[in-house]
Amino acid sequence: MPIIKSAIKRAKQTVVRRERNVATKRVLKDAVKAFNAKPTAATLSAAQSAIDTAVKKNVLNKNTAARRKALLSKTAKEAGVKLAAAKKATPKAAAKPATKAAPAAKKAPAKKPAAKKTTK
């Protein structure tokens, strides 16, 4: 057991991080096993999403993730599984219906610069 205060804190942080990483890995492994057991578009999508999440959380290296996703794609191709066509991403403004916003507080008009006096 650590004696120094900072080492005690570091040990506590390590435990929390390990639990978080193990949970992410468990979700990843379950998703991949589910796809391998029954290759469908839904399970393929879930497995790829789990891999991407693990990369985002720095649990998995991006090159490792790319290799695993390639292997999933290869398995899917052999099983004749295709992902559904991805929907085009639309801007948030276009996705929401137009609604009237509450009027904003009026700003005071900007002051005009004083006219310069010319001397002759």
Backbone as JSON Lines, residues from 0, in Angstrom:
{"i":0,"aa":"M","n":[0.85,-1.19,0.0],"ca":[0.0,0.0,0.0],"c":[0.89,1.24,0.0]}
{"i":1,"aa":"P","n":[0.49,2.22,-0.78],"ca":[1.26,3.46,-0.8],"c":[1.08,4.24,0.51]}
{"i":2,"aa":"I","n":[2.12,4.97,0.86],"ca":[2.1,5.76,2.08],"c":[1.93,7.25,1.74]}
{"i":3,"aa":"I","n":[2.54,7.66,0.67],"ca":[2.49,9.07,0.26],"c":[1.09,9.41,-0.23]}
{"i":4,"aa":"K","n":[0.63,10.61,0.13],"ca":[-0.73,11.03,-0.16],"c":[-1.03,11.01,-1.67]}
{"i":5,"aa":"S","n":[-0.11,11.5,-2.47],"ca":[-0.34,11.53,-3.92],"c":[-0.38,10.12,-4.5]}
{"i":6,"aa":"A","n":[0.4,9.21,-3.94],"ca":[0.4,7.83,-4.42],"c":[-0.91,7.13,-4.05]}
{"i":7,"aa":"I","n":[-1.47,7.46,-2.89],"ca":[-2.76,6.91,-2.48],"c":[-3.84,7.36,-3.46]}
{"i":8,"aa":"K","n":[-3.82,8.64,-3.79],"ca":[-4.8,9.19,-4.74],"c":[-4.64,8.52,-6.1]}
{"i":9,"aa":"R","n":[-3.4,8.37,-6.55],"ca":[-3.13,7.76,-7.85],"c":[-3.65,6.31,-7.89]}
{"i":10,"aa":"A","n":[-3.5,5.59,-6.77],"ca":[-4.0,4.21,-6.7],"c":[-5.52,4.18,-6.82]}
{"i":11,"aa":"K","n":[-6.2,5.12,-6.18],"ca":[-7.66,5.2,-6.27],"c":[-8.09,5.51,-7.7]}
{"i":12,"aa":"Q","n":[-7.39,6.44,-8.34],"ca":[-7.72,6.81,-9.71],"c":[-7.52,5.63,-10.66]}
{"i":13,"aa":"T","n":[-6.48,4.86,-10.41],"ca":[-6.19,3.7,-11.26],"c":[-7.32,2.68,-11.18]}
{"i":14,"aa":"V","n":[-7.84,2.47,-9.99],"ca":[-8.93,1.51,-9.81],"c":[-10.16,1.97,-10.59]}
{"i":15,"aa":"V","n":[-10.5,3.24,-10.49],"ca":[-11.67,3.76,-11.19],"c":[-11.49,3.65,-12.71]}
{"i":16,"aa":"R","n":[-10.32,4.04,-13.19],"ca":[-10.06,3.98,-14.63],"c":[-10.09,2.54,-15.14]}
{"i":17,"aa":"R","n":[-9.55,1.63,-14.36],"ca":[-9.52,0.22,-14.77],"c":[-10.94,-0.32,-14.9]}
{"i":18,"aa":"E","n":[-11.79,0.0,-13.94],"ca":[-13.18,-0.45,-14.0],"c":[-13.87,0.09,-15.25]}
{"i":19,"aa":"R","n":[-13.61,1.35,-15.57],"ca":[-14.21,1.98,-16.74],"c":[-13.71,1.31,-18.03]}
{"i":20,"aa":"N","n":[-12.4,1.04,-18.08],"ca":[-11.82,0.4,-19.26],"c":[-12.32,-1.03,-19.44]}
{"i":21,"aa":"V","n":[-12.43,-1.76,-18.33],"ca":[-12.9,-3.14,-18.4],"c":[-14.35,-3.17,-18.9]}
{"i":22,"aa":"A","n":[-15.16,-2.22,-18.45],"ca":[-16.55,-2.17,-18.9],"c":[-16.63,-1.9,-20.4]}
{"i":23,"aa":"T","n":[-15.8,-0.99,-20.89],"ca":[-15.78,-0.68,-22.32],"c":[-15.33,-1.9,-23.13]}
{"i":24,"aa":"K","n":[-14.31,-2.59,-22.64],"ca":[-13.82,-3.79,-23.33],"c":[-14.88,-4.89,-23.33]}
{"i":25,"aa":"R","n":[-15.63,-5.01,-22.23],"ca":[-16.66,-6.03,-22.13],"c":[-17.75,-5.78,-23.17]}
{"i":26,"aa":"V","n":[-18.17,-4.53,-23.31],"ca":[-19.19,-4.17,-24.3],"c":[-18.68,-4.48,-25.7]}
{"i":27,"aa":"L","n":[-17.42,-4.16,-25.94],"ca":[-16.79,-4.42,-27.24],"c":[-16.77,-5.91,-27.56]}
{"i":28,"aa":"K","n":[-16.32,-6.7,-26.61],"ca":[-16.23,-8.15,-26.83],"c":[-17.61,-8.76,-27.03]}
{"i":29,"aa":"D","n":[-18.59,-8.32,-26.25],"ca":[-19.94,-8.85,-26.39],"c":[-20.52,-8.53,-27.76]}
{"i":30,"aa":"A","n":[-20.27,-7.32,-28.24],"ca":[-20.8,-6.91,-29.55],"c":[-20.17,-7.72,-30.67]}
{"i":31,"aa":"V","n":[-18.86,-7.93,-30.59],"ca":[-18.16,-8.7,-31.63],"c":[-18.61,-10.17,-31.6]}
{"i":32,"aa":"K","n":[-18.77,-10.72,-30.4],"ca":[-19.22,-12.11,-30.29],"c":[-20.65,-12.27,-30.82]}
{"i":33,"aa":"A","n":[-21.49,-11.27,-30.56],"ca":[-22.87,-11.32,-31.06],"c":[-22.87,-11.29,-32.58]}
{"i":34,"aa":"F","n":[-22.0,-10.49,-33.17],"ca":[-21.92,-10.44,-34.64],"c":[-21.41,-11.76,-35.2]}
{"i":35,"aa":"N","n":[-20.37,-12.32,-34.59],"ca":[-19.82,-13.58,-35.08],"c":[-20.83,-14.72,-34.95]}
{"i":36,"aa":"A","n":[-21.67,-14.68,-33.9],"ca":[-22.67,-15.72,-33.7],"c":[-23.79,-15.6,-34.73]}
{"i":37,"aa":"K","n":[-24.23,-14.37,-34.99],"ca":[-25.33,-14.14,-35.93],"c":[-25.03,-12.89,-36.75]}
{"i":38,"aa":"P","n":[-24.35,-13.03,-37.88],"ca":[-24.0,-11.86,-38.68],"c":[-25.22,-11.22,-39.34]}
{"i":39,"aa":"T","n":[-25.58,-10.05,-38.85],"ca":[-26.65,-9.25,-39.46],"c":[-26.16,-7.82,-39.56]}
{"i":40,"aa":"A","n":[-26.9,-7.01,-40.27],"ca":[-26.53,-5.6,-40.42],"c":[-26.55,-4.89,-39.07]}
{"i":41,"aa":"A","n":[-27.53,-5.25,-38.24],"ca":[-27.66,-4.6,-36.93],"c":[-26.48,-4.95,-36.02]}
{"i":42,"aa":"T","n":[-26.1,-6.24,-36.0],"ca":[-25.0,-6.64,-35.12],"c":[-23.67,-6.1,-35.64]}
{"i":43,"aa":"L","n":[-23.54,-6.01,-36.98],"ca":[-22.32,-5.42,-37.56],"c":[-22.2,-3.96,-37.16]}
{"i":44,"aa":"S","n":[-23.3,-3.25,-37.26],"ca":[-23.31,-1.83,-36.89],"c":[-22.98,-1.66,-35.41]}
{"i":45,"aa":"A","n":[-23.55,-2.5,-34.56],"ca":[-23.3,-2.42,-33.12],"c":[-21.84,-2.71,-32.8]}
{"i":46,"aa":"A","n":[-21.26,-3.7,-33.48],"ca":[-19.86,-4.05,-33.24],"c":[-18.93,-2.92,-33.68]}
{"i":47,"aa":"Q","n":[-19.2,-2.35,-34.85],"ca":[-18.36,-1.25,-35.33],"c":[-18.5,-0.03,-34.43]}
{"i":48,"aa":"S","n":[-19.69,0.21,-33.94],"ca":[-19.92,1.33,-33.03],"c":[-19.17,1.12,-31.72]}
{"i":49,"aa":"A","n":[-19.17,-0.1,-31.21],"ca":[-18.46,-0.41,-29.97],"c":[-16.95,-0.22,-30.16]}
{"i":50,"aa":"I","n":[-16.44,-0.59,-31.32],"ca":[-15.01,-0.39,-31.6],"c":[-14.69,1.1,-31.64]}
{"i":51,"aa":"D","n":[-15.53,1.86,-32.32],"ca":[-15.31,3.31,-32.41],"c":[-15.36,3.97,-31.04]}
{"i":52,"aa":"T","n":[-16.27,3.5,-30.19],"ca":[-16.38,4.05,-28.84],"c":[-15.12,3.74,-28.03]}
{"i":53,"aa":"A","n":[-14.58,2.54,-28.19],"ca":[-13.37,2.16,-27.46],"c":[-12.19,3.03,-27.9]}
{"i":54,"aa":"V","n":[-12.13,3.36,-29.18],"ca":[-11.06,4.24,-29.67],"c":[-11.23,5.64,-29.09]}
{"i":55,"aa":"K","n":[-12.47,6.1,-29.08],"ca":[-12.76,7.44,-28.56],"c":[-12.37,7.57,-27.09]}
{"i":56,"aa":"K","n":[-12.52,6.47,-26.34],"ca":[-12.19,6.48,-24.91],"c":[-10.75,6.06,-24.64]}
{"i":57,"aa":"N","n":[-9.95,5.94,-25.69],"ca":[-8.53,5.57,-25.58],"c":[-8.32,4.2,-24.93]}
{"i":58,"aa":"V","n":[-9.25,3.3,-25.15],"ca":[-9.1,1.94,-24.66],"c":[-8.43,1.09,-25.73]}
{"i":59,"aa":"L","n":[-8.66,1.48,-26.98],"ca":[-8.16,0.73,-28.12],"c":[-7.4,1.68,-29.05]}
{"i":60,"aa":"N","n":[-6.3,1.19,-29.6],"ca":[-5.52,1.98,-30.54],"c":[-6.27,2.07,-31.86]}
{"i":61,"aa":"K","n":[-6.14,3.2,-32.56],"ca":[-6.92,3.4,-33.79],"c":[-6.54,2.39,-34.87]}
{"i":62,"aa":"N","n":[-5.28,1.97,-34.94],"ca":[-4.88,0.99,-35.94],"c":[-5.43,-0.39,-35.6]}
{"i":63,"aa":"T","n":[-5.47,-0.71,-34.32],"ca":[-6.06,-1.97,-33.88],"c":[-7.55,-1.98,-34.24]}
{"i":64,"aa":"A","n":[-8.2,-0.85,-34.02],"ca":[-9.62,-0.73,-34.33],"c":[-9.85,-0.9,-35.83]}
{"i":65,"aa":"A","n":[-9.0,-0.3,-36.64],"ca":[-9.13,-0.42,-38.09],"c":[-8.98,-1.88,-38.52]}
{"i":66,"aa":"R","n":[-8.03,-2.57,-37.92],"ca":[-7.81,-3.98,-38.25],"c":[-9.03,-4.82,-37.87]}
{"i":67,"aa":"R","n":[-9.58,-4.56,-36.68],"ca":[-10.73,-5.34,-36.22],"c":[-11.96,-5.05,-37.07]}
{"i":68,"aa":"K","n":[-12.15,-3.79,-37.45],"ca":[-13.29,-3.45,-38.29],"c":[-13.14,-4.08,-39.68]}
{"i":69,"aa":"A","n":[-11.92,-4.15,-40.18],"ca":[-11.68,-4.79,-41.47],"c":[-12.03,-6.27,-41.4]}
{"i":70,"aa":"L","n":[-11.68,-6.9,-40.29],"ca":[-11.99,-8.31,-40.1],"c":[-13.5,-8.53,-40.02]}
{"i":71,"aa":"L","n":[-14.19,-7.6,-39.34],"ca":[-15.65,-7.68,-39.27],"c":[-16.26,-7.53,-40.67]}
{"i":72,"aa":"S","n":[-15.72,-6.6,-41.44],"ca":[-16.23,-6.37,-42.79],"c":[-16.01,-7.59,-43.67]}
{"i":73,"aa":"K","n":[-14.87,-8.2,-43.52],"ca":[-14.56,-9.41,-44.29],"c":[-15.55,-10.53,-43.94]}
{"i":74,"aa":"T","n":[-15.8,-10.7,-42.66],"ca":[-16.74,-11.72,-42.21],"c":[-18.14,-11.41,-42.72]}
{"i":75,"aa":"A","n":[-18.51,-10.13,-42.7],"ca":[-19.83,-9.72,-43.17],"c":[-19.97,-9.99,-44.66]}
{"i":76,"aa":"K","n":[-18.93,-9.72,-45.41],"ca":[-18.96,-9.94,-46.86],"c":[-19.13,-11.43,-47.17]}
{"i":77,"aa":"E","n":[-18.42,-12.26,-46.43],"ca":[-18.53,-13.71,-46.63],"c":[-19.92,-14.21,-46.27]}
{"i":78,"aa":"A","n":[-20.55,-13.57,-45.27],"ca":[-21.89,-13.98,-44.85],"c":[-22.98,-13.31,-45.7]}
{"i":79,"aa":"G","n":[-22.59,-12.39,-46.57],"ca":[-23.56,-11.71,-47.42],"c":[-24.33,-10.62,-46.7]}
{"i":80,"aa":"V","n":[-23.73,-10.03,-45.67],"ca":[-24.38,-8.98,-44.9],"c":[-23.9,-7.63,-45.41]}
{"i":81,"aa":"K","n":[-24.86,-6.72,-45.61],"ca":[-24.51,-5.36,-46.02],"c":[-25.14,-4.39,-45.04]}
{"i":82,"aa":"L","n":[-24.41,-3.32,-44.76],"ca":[-24.97,-2.27,-43.91],"c":[-26.0,-1.51,-44.7]}
{"i":83,"aa":"A","n":[-27.02,-1.03,-44.03],"ca":[-28.02,-0.21,-44.69],"c":[-27.37,1.09,-45.14]}
{"i":84,"aa":"A","n":[-27.87,1.66,-46.2],"ca":[-27.3,2.91,-46.71],"c":[-27.4,3.98,-45.63]}
{"i":85,"aa":"A","n":[-26.32,4.64,-45.42],"ca":[-26.28,5.66,-44.38],"c":[-27.1,6.87,-44.82]}
{"i":86,"aa":"K","n":[-27.82,7.45,-43.89],"ca":[-28.6,8.64,-44.19],"c":[-27.66,9.82,-44.33]}
{"i":87,"aa":"K","n":[-28.01,10.71,-45.22],"ca":[-27.18,11.9,-45.39],"c":[-27.31,12.77,-44.16]}
{"i":88,"aa":"A","n":[-26.19,13.26,-43.71],"ca":[-26.2,14.14,-42.54],"c":[-26.76,15.49,-42.96]}
{"i":89,"aa":"T","n":[-27.76,15.93,-42.26],"ca":[-28.34,17.23,-42.56],"c":[-27.97,18.19,-41.46]}
{"i":90,"aa":"P","n":[-27.81,19.44,-41.81],"ca":[-27.5,20.43,-40.76],"c":[-28.64,20.48,-39.75]}
{"i":91,"aa":"K","n":[-28.31,20.8,-38.53],"ca":[-29.3,20.83,-37.46],"c":[-30.41,21.82,-37.77]}
{"i":92,"aa":"A","n":[-30.06,22.94,-38.38],"ca":[-31.06,23.96,-38.68],"c":[-32.08,23.43,-39.68]}
{"i":93,"aa":"A","n":[-31.65,22.65,-40.65],"ca":[-32.55,22.11,-41.66],"c":[-33.41,20.99,-41.09]}
{"i":94,"aa":"A","n":[-32.9,20.28,-40.11],"ca":[-33.62,19.16,-39.52],"c":[-34.77,19.63,-38.65]}
{"i":95,"aa":"K","n":[-34.62,20.78,-38.02],"ca":[-35.65,21.29,-37.12],"c":[-36.63,22.15,-37.9]}
{"i":96,"aa":"P","n":[-37.92,22.08,-37.57],"ca":[-38.86,22.97,-38.24],"c":[-38.63,24.41,-37.78]}
{"i":97,"aa":"A","n":[-38.95,25.34,-38.66],"ca":[-38.73,26.75,-38.36],"c":[-39.72,27.18,-37.29]}
{"i":98,"aa":"T","n":[-39.22,27.78,-36.23],"ca":[-40.07,28.29,-35.17],"c":[-39.68,29.73,-34.91]}
{"i":99,"aa":"K","n":[-40.65,30.49,-34.45],"ca":[-40.36,31.89,-34.16],"c":[-39.65,31.99,-32.82]}
{"i":100,"aa":"A","n":[-38.54,32.69,-32.83],"ca":[-37.78,32.89,-31.6],"c":[-38.3,34.14,-30.9]}
{"i":101,"aa":"A","n":[-38.11,34.19,-29.61],"ca":[-38.52,35.37,-28.85],"c":[-37.66,36.54,-29.31]}
{"i":102,"aa":"P","n":[-38.26,37.73,-29.42],"ca":[-37.47,38.87,-29.9],"c":[-36.33,39.17,-28.93]}
{"i":103,"aa":"A","n":[-35.19,39.42,-29.5],"ca":[-34.02,39.72,-28.69],"c":[-34.1,41.16,-28.2]}
{"i":104,"aa":"A","n":[-33.39,41.44,-27.13],"ca":[-33.35,42.79,-26.6],"c":[-32.71,43.71,-27.63]}
{"i":105,"aa":"K","n":[-33.3,44.89,-27.8],"ca":[-32.78,45.81,-28.81],"c":[-31.5,46.45,-28.32]}
{"i":106,"aa":"K","n":[-30.57,46.57,-29.25],"ca":[-29.32,47.23,-28.91],"c":[-29.47,48.73,-29.14]}
{"i":107,"aa":"A","n":[-28.74,49.48,-28.37],"ca":[-28.74,50.93,-28.57],"c":[-27.99,51.21,-29.87]}
{"i":108,"aa":"P","n":[-28.48,52.17,-30.66],"ca":[-27.79,52.45,-31.92],"c":[-26.38,52.96,-31.66]}
{"i":109,"aa":"A","n":[-25.48,52.56,-32.54],"ca":[-24.09,52.97,-32.38],"c":[-23.97,54.47,-32.62]}
{"i":110,"aa":"K","n":[-23.1,55.11,-31.85],"ca":[-22.9,56.55,-31.99],"c":[-22.07,56.82,-33.23]}
{"i":111,"aa":"K","n":[-22.47,57.88,-33.92],"ca":[-21.7,58.27,-35.09],"c":[-20.54,59.13,-34.63]}
{"i":112,"aa":"P","n":[-19.39,59.04,-35.29],"ca":[-18.28,59.86,-34.89],"c":[-18.6,61.33,-35.16]}
{"i":113,"aa":"A","n":[-18.1,62.17,-34.29],"ca":[-18.34,63.61,-34.42],"c":[-17.68,64.13,-35.71]}
{"i":114,"aa":"A","n":[-18.35,65.07,-36.33],"ca":[-17.8,65.63,-37.56],"c":[-16.56,66.44,-37.25]}
{"i":115,"aa":"K","n":[-15.58,66.31,-38.11],"ca":[-14.33,67.03,-37.87],"c":[-14.47,68.48,-38.34]}
{"i":116,"aa":"K","n":[-13.93,69.36,-37.52],"ca":[-13.97,70.77,-37.89],"c":[-12.78,71.08,-38.8]}
{"i":117,"aa":"T","n":[-13.07,71.8,-39.83],"ca":[-11.98,72.18,-40.72],"c":[-11.64,73.64,-40.47]}
{"i":118,"aa":"T","n":[-10.39,73.96,-40.45],"ca":[-9.96,75.35,-40.23],"c":[-9.34,75.85,-41.52]}
{"i":119,"aa":"K","n":[-9.65,77.13,-41.82],"ca":[-9.11,77.74,-43.03],"c":[-8.15,78.81,-42.73]}
